């Protein structure tokens, strides 16, 4: 029997709101074809009791994304208005959830073995803070490197600082996170090339000429990594970018006075 391309890493209650979650790693038998991240093991944090599209449409994705500002607002039944998250829920997350429902992914017996000798992306979809930090510590223990981001840096387990960047959406948030000991990954409004003194432009971004893929850079590996922080312009598909431009005054693109 061929090796499964994915595995269930963990099932349990969300640390954000107690809802049932499942964490799935994919790219184990065949490397990811993601042009930005390269061939990393991808991890999906999903509601176990509903598909990710339904979770987004009812804003029950808060269980995995917390108070991330990019989730949008529920303006009418089944419609999340102003969503600026770059993840296409109907592709990767939904495909992984459906494959899990069909029994395609076995339970991983050894998390360290899953990540050993590989590059691992924590939270390809979903916030790593929704999951006990021990899961990520075991997964990355023997890994060649990892990347990770959390919008829950104000309230999550402080141990996550060593593994993840604080995902921030303004210069003020970046300062507040650094004062708490985090390195930051800041999303700037399109066309804004301004950098704080401690920031470097993401080398995998279009504005940096896509010089490196994430698996070659690995700068976004938390407070135990490189000393600087990273900035990238808001990005995503056509619908996402239309929403970004439609709501330019939202707090996550605000500049300090």
C-alpha positions in Angstrom: 0.0 0.0 0.0 1.4 3.4 -0.9 2.3 5.8 1.9 -0.4 8.3 2.7 0.4 11.9 1.7 -1.1 13.1 5.0 -1.6 12.3 8.6 -3.8 13.4 11.5 -1.5 15.1 14.1 -4.0 15.9 16.8 -7.7 16.1 17.7 -9.1 18.0 20.6 -10.8 21.2 21.9 -9.8 24.6 20.5 -7.8 26.6 22.9 -9.7 29.6 21.6 -13.3 28.6 22.2 -13.4 24.9 23.0 -14.8 23.7 19.6 -13.7 20.3 18.2 -10.6 20.6 16.0 -8.4 18.4 13.9 -4.9 19.1 12.8 -3.7 17.5 9.6 -0.3 17.5 7.9 0.0 16.9 4.2 2.9 16.7 1.7 4.4 13.7 3.4 4.7 11.4 0.4 4.9 14.1 -2.3 6.2 17.6 -1.6 3.9 20.7 -1.7 3.9 22.5 -5.1 3.2 25.9 -3.4 5.3 28.4 -5.4 5.8 30.7 -2.4 6.6 28.3 0.4 8.3 25.5 -1.6 8.1 21.9 -0.7 7.2 22.2 3.0 5.0 19.9 5.0 1.8 21.9 5.2 -0.4 21.8 8.3 -4.2 22.5 8.4 -6.1 23.4 11.5 -9.8 22.7 10.9 -13.1 22.4 12.6 -13.7 18.7 13.0 -17.5 19.1 13.0 -18.0 21.2 9.9 -16.3 21.8 6.6 -14.1 25.0 6.4 -16.4 26.8 3.9 -19.4 26.4 6.2 -17.3 27.5 9.2 -16.3 30.7 7.3 -19.8 31.5 6.2 -21.1 31.3 9.7 -18.0 32.9 11.3 -17.4 29.7 13.3 -13.9 29.8 11.9 -13.2 31.9 15.1 -12.4 28.5 16.6 -9.3 28.2 14.5 -8.6 31.8 13.6 -9.5 33.7 16.8 -9.9 37.4 16.4 -7.9 37.7 13.2 -9.1 40.9 11.4 -8.8 39.2 8.0 -11.8 36.9 8.6 -14.4 39.5 7.6 -17.8 40.2 9.1 -21.1 38.4 8.8 -23.4 40.9 7.0 -26.1 38.5 5.9 -26.8 34.7 6.3 -23.9 32.8 4.7 -21.9 35.9 3.6 -18.6 37.0 5.2 -18.3 40.6 4.1 -14.9 42.3 3.8 -12.8 39.1 4.1 -9.2 39.8 3.3 -7.6 36.4 4.2 -5.4 35.2 1.3 -6.3 31.6 1.8 -8.7 30.1 -0.7 -10.9 28.1 1.6 -12.6 26.2 -1.2 -9.3 24.7 -2.4 -6.6 23.5 0.1 -8.6 23.6 3.3 -11.8 22.1 1.9 -9.9 19.4 -0.1 -7.9 18.3 3.0 -11.1 18.3 5.2 -12.9 16.1 2.6 -10.0 13.7 2.2 -9.9 13.3 6.0 -13.7 12.6 6.0 -13.1 9.9 3.5 -10.5 8.3 5.8 -7.5 9.2 3.7 -5.3 10.3 6.6 -4.2 7.9 9.4 -3.4 9.1 12.9 0.3 9.9 13.3 1.9 7.6 15.9 4.9 9.8 16.3 4.8 13.6 15.7 8.5 14.0 15.7 8.9 11.4 13.0 6.4 13.3 10.8 8.5 16.5 10.8 12.0 14.8 11.0 14.3 16.0 8.2 11.6 18.2 6.7 10.7 21.8 6.5 7.4 22.4 8.2 4.8 25.2 7.9 2.8 25.6 11.1 -0.8 26.7 10.2 -1.0 26.7 6.5 -4.6 27.4 7.4 -5.7 28.2 10.9 -3.8 29.8 13.8 -1.2 27.6 15.7 -2.4 29.2 19.0 -5.7 27.2 18.7 -3.6 24.0 19.4 -1.5 23.0 22.4 2.1 24.2 21.9 3.4 20.8 22.7 2.0 19.5 19.3 4.2 22.0 17.4 7.2 21.4 19.7 7.1 17.7 18.9 6.5 18.2 15.2 9.4 20.6 14.8 11.8 18.9 17.2 13.7 17.0 14.4 12.7 19.3 11.5 15.2 21.0 9.3 13.3 24.2 9.8 9.8 25.7 10.2 7.7 28.8 9.7 4.7 29.9 11.7 2.5 32.9 12.5 -0.2 33.8 15.1 -2.6 36.7 15.4 -3.3 35.5 19.0 0.0 36.9 20.3 -1.7 39.0 23.0 -3.3 36.0 24.7 -1.7 32.7 23.6 0.8 30.5 25.4 4.0 32.5 25.6 5.9 29.4 24.7 4.6 29.9 21.1 7.0 32.9 20.8 9.9 30.5 20.1 8.1 28.9 17.2 5.9 31.6 15.6 6.0 35.2 14.4 3.4 37.6 15.8 1.2 38.4 12.8 0.5 42.1 12.9 -1.4 44.6 10.7 0.0 48.0 11.7 3.2 49.6 12.9 1.6 50.1 16.3 0.8 46.4 16.6 4.3 45.6 15.6 5.7 47.7 18.4 3.4 46.3 20.9 4.3 42.7 20.0 8.0 43.4 20.1 7.6 44.8 23.5 6.2 41.4 24.5 9.2 39.6 23.1 7.9 38.6 19.7 9.4 38.9 16.3 6.8 40.2 13.9 5.4 39.6 10.4 3.6 42.7 9.3 1.1 43.1 6.5 1.2 46.5 4.8 -1.3 48.1 2.5 -0.5 47.5 -1.2 2.0 50.0 -2.5 3.4 50.8 0.9 7.1 50.0 0.8 7.9 51.7 4.1 9.9 49.6 6.6 10.5 50.0 10.3 14.2 50.0 11.2 14.0 46.3 12.4 12.1 45.0 9.3 13.1 43.4 6.1 10.9 42.8 3.1 9.8 39.2 2.8 12.1 37.7 0.2 9.4 35.4 -1.1 7.1 38.4 -1.9 6.5 40.0 -5.3 7.8 43.3 -4.1 11.1 41.6 -3.2 11.3 39.9 -6.6 10.5 36.4 -5.1 14.2 35.9 -4.4 13.6 33.0 -2.1 10.9 30.5 -1.2 10.0 30.0 2.4 11.7 26.7 2.7 15.0 28.3 1.7 14.6 31.4 3.8 13.0 30.2 7.1 13.3 33.6 8.6 9.8 33.3 10.0 10.6 30.8 12.7 9.8 32.7 15.9 11.9 34.5 18.5 14.6 31.9 18.5 15.4 32.7 14.9 16.9 35.7 13.2 16.8 39.0 15.1 14.8 41.1 12.6 11.2 41.2 11.6 9.5 40.8 8.3 7.0 43.0 6.3 4.9 42.1 3.2 2.3 43.8 1.2 -1.3 42.5 1.4 -1.7 39.8 -1.2 -4.2 37.2 -2.4 -6.6 36.5 -5.2 -8.7 39.0 -7.1 -11.6 38.9 -4.6 -9.3 39.3 -1.6 -7.5 42.3 -3.2 -10.8 43.9 -4.1 -11.8 43.6 -0.5 -8.5 45.1 0.7 -8.9 48.1 -1.5 -12.6 48.5 -0.6 -11.8 48.8 3.1 -8.5 50.7 3.3 -9.3 52.4 6.5 -9.8 49.3 8.6 -7.6 49.1 11.7 -5.1 46.6 10.4 -3.9 49.0 7.7 -4.0 52.0 9.9 -0.8 54.0 10.3 0.1 55.7 13.6 -0.5 59.5 13.7 
